[in-house]
Amino acid sequence: MSATRKNAMNPVIQAQVREFATAHSLTDRTEATQFEVYSIFAILNGLQGEAIDPSEVHLNGTEFGLDGIAILVQGELVKDSHEASEKLAAINNPSIEFIFFQSKTSTTYDYGNISKFFDAIAEFFNGELEKESNTLSDLTGAMKEVYSKGVGRKNPKLSCYYITTGNYDEPSRIEKLRTNFRLELEQKNIFDTAAMTIQFVGAKQLQQTYRAATSSIEVEIEFPRNVVMPTNEHVEDAYLGFVDAKNLLKLYTVNNAEDDTLIINRTVFFDNIRDYDAKSKINLRIKEIVRSEGGKEFVFRNNGITVVSKNIDRTGDKFRLEDFQIVNGCQTCNVIYDLIYGDEENPPAEPSLTESIQVPFRLIGSKDDQFVSSIIVGTNSQNSVREEQFWALRPFMKNLEEYCRSLEGDQKIFIERRDNQYRSSPKIERTRLRTH
């Protein structure tokens, strides 16, 4: 096998980088630069949940061992001593974090490059990189301002990310290098060591964090009729109850930019095994019952929906969900939307009939992807689902769908990973559609 083929970029990541470069006007930059900015975006926005422009973190020059530095004061980026001073003056005892990035399109974890990355971080805090570039000079000034005025009850958090397109297999020499570097940082006594992160990011995590960054949604719903579910080692919080239909719509509708109407947000159903089939006998029957008898019995006749969220912030009866998926209940959600809003062929039902609809609702807070997959399989196995439909959950199928969709011209094809996924997409040529 040639060296070129061995070190070729992961095709799914390549597709994501191409999509990202187009969206962020980076097509005139080198692939290496595009990858650097893309990886900073994926980590900051997808893994850490920060809404920060990666171009403001990326180092454009040839700075020693570093591709990006973010200094966050209360979650906001500061780039020089003046910005740091202003932000620190406005907040008492702020949270502070330093984040460092080094990104390589290579599939390997090179000992020498990692060592340079660690050295650069240490030298930044020693002030030795200050004269490397104007940007580093400004960032060094911000760092000094933070330690001069901003350190209150807790030392700043430190996160270091070395990123490649390969898989990290924990080689002993590099693990030893990481251990020694962590010890060196701890001995400085200037960081919150309990919150310190020194992480090697590979292809799988990079793909996941980019998807989270580009599809993550934040919604607040009212969920007054709930009980707390039993504790579980894979779950942060979990609740069981029911919600009214109008409130439920907040989870899966967005404003249409063209006419400001509410439309279905398909991204929240990405992990659902089946897409909506408006013409199925079951769905037509549910609509018929509501139109003729009203929605009071809906809660007794429907299995409801299951939502899994990476973060749940509860204040009384209000629940703010971040980075969530509706993993079971796609049919129910769409039926309710049709009943309330309708379309040209099916006008909406009378409001008096739909406002009484209550839906069984299960909300689970978990960051464990494997556990989430088991929830999807468990909730869907109670219905009539073909065994092969569970292939839709596999990372390979998600990657294949994303890669094939990103191809250009005659090479582009659409993998129907979920049943009925492209039923309502008439612009897609049927010859380009492949079912699993």
N, C-alpha and C positions, 0 to 999 in steps of 0.2 A: 504494500500500500504506500502510495506516495505521501510525502510530508504535507503537501497541499491538501490532499483529501482528508488526511488524519486530523488536521487542524481547522477544517472548514467549520464555519459558524453553524450552530444548531439551526435548522431551517425554520422552526417555529419562532425562535428569537429573531431570526433574520426578517421574518414577515412582520413581527411586532415592531422592530426597529424601523422598517420601511414605512409602516403605517404612522409611527410616531414622528418620523422625520418629515413626512408630508404634512401632518397636522400642525407641526411646530416650525414650519418653514426652514428646515435644515437640510434640504435636498442638495444644496450646493456645498455642503461640508463633507469631509471624508467619512467613510463608514466607521472608522475608529472613533471619531469625534461624535458622530450620531449615537454610537453605542454608549459612550461615556455619559452623554446627557440623558439618554433613555434610561440607563441604569440608575442614575441619580433620581430621576422622576419616579421610577418604580419603587425604589426603597423609601424615599421621603413620603410619597403620596399613597403608595399601596401598603407598605409594611408599617410605617410609622403614623400614617393617617394625617400628615401635615399638608395643607394646601399651599404649597410653595412652588414658585417658578424655578425649575431646575437650571435654567440658563443663568440665573443669578447666583447659583451655587457653583456652577462649573468653572474651573480655572482654564482660561483660554490659551495660556502660554505653555512653557515647557518646565513648569515648576517641579522641583525634585520630589519624586515619589508620590505625588498627589494629583488627583483629577478634580477634586471638589472639596470645599469646606463650607459647612453651614454652622453659624452661631445663632442659636435661638434663645430669645429672652421672652418668656411667657408665650412660647409658640410662634413668635414673630421673628423673622430674619433681620439681623443687624449686620452691616457690612463694614462699618468703620467706627472709630471712637465716638464720633458725634452722634450717630444713630444709637449706639449703645448707651451713651450718657442720657439721651432724651428718654429712651425707653425705661431705663433703670430709675430715673427720677419720678416716673409716673406710677411705679408699682412698688409696693412694700413687700419685701421678701419674695422676689420673683423666682420662678423655675427657670433654670438655665441649662442648656445642652450644647455640647460641641459634637459635630458629626463630620467624619472624614471618609472620603471615598477614593478608591483606586480601582479602575475598571480595565480589564483586558479582554479583547475578543478571542484570545487563545482559550483552548479547552484545558490547559494545564495550570497547576498552581506552582509557580516558579519560586523556589526558596529565595533566590537573590532579589527578585522583585518584591516579594512580601517583606523581606528584611529592609529594603529601601523604604517601603511604605511605613513600617513601624518606626524607622529612624526619622523619617520626615515628621511624623506626629510628635515624637519626643522633641525634635529640634524646633518645632513650631512653638511649643510651650516654653522652651528655653530662650526664645527670641532669636534663634540662629537663622531662621528663614525670612526674617523681616525684609532684607534687601534683595531677595530673589526676584520680586516683581512689585509693581505698584499695588496690585490687588492683595498680595500677601502682606505688604506693609500696612494697608488699611485694616486687614483682618487681625493682624498682630496688635494693632492699636485697639481694636474692639475687645480682644481677649484681655489685654492689660486693664482696660476700663472695667470689664466685668469683675476681675479679681480685686480691683481697687475699690469699687463701690457696690457691687452687686451680690457678693456672697454673704448670705444671711445665715439662716438656721441650717441650711444644707449645702454641701459642696455641689458644683455643677455635675451633671451627668455627662458621660463620654460614650460615644458609639463610633465604632470603626468598622467599615465594610470593605472587604477585598472581594471583587466580583469578577467572575469569568463565565464562559459559556459551557464549562465542563461540569463534572460531578466531583464533589469533595469527599475523598475517602479516608480522611483523617490520617495522613502519613505521619509516622512517629516524629520525624525530624521537624516537620512544620508545626505539629502539636507542641513539641518542646519549645520551639521558637515563640509560639503564642503564649505559653505558660510563663516563660521568662519575661516577655514583654508586659504581660499583665502584672507580674510581680514588680517590675520596674515602675509601672504607672502607680500601683498601690503605694509604693514607697515615697512617691512625691507628696502624698497626703493633700492633694488639691482636687480630688474627684470623689464623687459618691460611688464608692467601690461596689456597693450592693447593686447598683443600677448600671454597672459598666458592661458594655457589649463589645466584643471583638469577634466578628463573624465573617466566615467565608461563605459567600453566596454563589450558588451554581445555577445551572440551566433551569431545573425544575422550580426552584423558589423564585427565580427571576420571572419566569412565565406567570406564576401565580400572583406575584406582587404587582406586575404590570396590569393583569386583568382586574385585580382589586382596585388599582388606581384609576382605571378607565371605566369601571362599571359600578364602583362603590356609590351607594345612595344613602342619604341621611333623611329620615322621616320621623315625625312625631305623631303619635296616635294616642287616643284616649282608650284606656282598657280598664274600666272600673270594676267589671264583674270578673275578677280573677282570684285564683288561689295559687299559692306557691307550691311547685312540684317538689318531690323528694330530692335530696342532694345527690350529686354524682361527681366522681373525680374528673370527668370530662366536661362538666358543665359549670359555668360561672353562676348563671341564674336561669330559672325556668318557671313558666306560669301557664296555667290552664284556665279557660273560661269561655266567654263568648263576647263578640263585639257586634255593633250594628253595621249594616251594609254600607252606609254612606261613609262612616269612619274608616271602614276597611279599604275603601277606594284609594285612600291616601298612600297606601303601600305600593300600589302598582299602576298609578296613572300619573302622567305629566302633562304640562301645558304644551299644546301644539303651537310652535312658533309662528306658523302661518296665519292661524285664525283664533288663537288663544282658547281653543276648546280642549277638553281633557281627552287624551288618547292613552292606550295601553302602553306601558313601558315593558317591553319584552325582556330586557336584561335581567329583571328580577326573577324570571323563570328559567334562567340559564341551566340551573341544576335540576330542573323538573324533567322527568322521564318522557312525558307526553305533552305536546303542544295542544292548543284548543281545537276541538272539532265542533264547530257551531251546528253541524247538521246531524250529530249523533242522536239516536233515539232518546237516550237518557237526558241529554241536555235540552232537547226540544220538549220533553215531557215535564221537566222541572219548570221551564218557562210557562208552559201551558197551565200548570197547577197554580203558579203565582198569579197569572193573569185572571184566572177564574175564581180562585179561592182566597187570594191574598198571601202575604208572606209570614203569617204568624206561626205556621207549622214548619217553616224552612229549617229551623234549628233542630227539630226532631228527626227530620228526614235526610239531613246532610251530614257527611263525615267531617266537614269543616276543612280548615287549612292549617298547615304547619309552617312556621317561619323560623329560620335559624339566622341569628345575628351575631357578628363578631363582637359587637359592643352594645350593651343595653344600659341606658342611663334613666333611672326611674325617679320622678318627682311626683309623689302622690299617685294619682290615677293616670298621669301622663308618662308615656314611655318613648324615649328618643332612641331610635335604632340606627346603627351605622354599619355599613357593609353587610347587608342582609340578603337572603334569598328565600323565596317562597318555594319550598322543596316538595310540597304536596298540596294540591288544591288549585291547580291551574284552571281546571274546568269550572270549578265553583266561582273563582274570581271573574272569569270571562262571562259566565252566565249572569252574574250580578251586574256587570258593566252593561251587558246587552239589555237587561231589564230596565235599568235606570236611564241609559242614554240612547239605546237602540241604534238603528242605521236606516238607510233608505228602504231596505227590504223589510226590516222589522222595527216598527216604531216602538218607542219606550212604553212601558206599562204605566198606568196611572200612579202618580206619586203616593196616593193613599194606600196602594197595594204594596209598594216596595219599602216604604219607610218603617214598616213593622218587621222587616227581615233582620234576624239575628243569626250570626254564624259561629259555630264552634271554632275556637281559636286556641292554638298551642304555640307559645313563644319560647324558644330555647336559645340561650346565650352560650356559644361554644366556639373556640378557635381551633378545635381538633378536627382537621379535615377528614380523617379516617372515621371518626365517630359520627360526623355529619353524614358521610356516605352510608353508614349503617342505619341512620335514621331514615334516609330516603328509601333504602331497600325495605326496611321494616314497614313504613307507612304505606308504601305502594304494593307490598306483597299481600296486603289485606284486600286489594282489589284485583280485578282480572287483568294481569299484566304478563305478557310473554317474557320468558326468561331472557331472551336476547335483547329486550329493551333495556336491561340493566347495563348493557355495554355503553349506553349513553353516559354513564357516570365515570367511565374510565378516563384517566388523564390522557391516554393515547388518543381516544376518540375526540376529546375536546381540542387537543393539539392538531389533529388531522383536519378537523373542521376549520379551525382558524387558519391553518397554513394554506389549504386549498382555496379558501375564500379570498386570500390575500394575493393570489397569483394574478397576472395581468393577461389581457387579450384572450386568445384562444385556449390558453392553459387553465383559465379559471373554471373551477367546478364547485358545486355546493353539496356538501355532505349533509343529508337529512339525518342528523344524529338523534333527533327526537321525533316521534310520530307526529305528522301534520305540521311540522315546523315551517314549511314554506307554502302551505295551503293557501294563505292569503297574500302571496307575493307573485302576482301575475306577470311582473316585468322579468322574472327569472325564466330563461329558456329551459323548457323541460329536459332538453338534451344535455344540459349542464348539471342536472340534478341526479344525485346518487343516494340511494337508500342503503342503510346498514343491514 
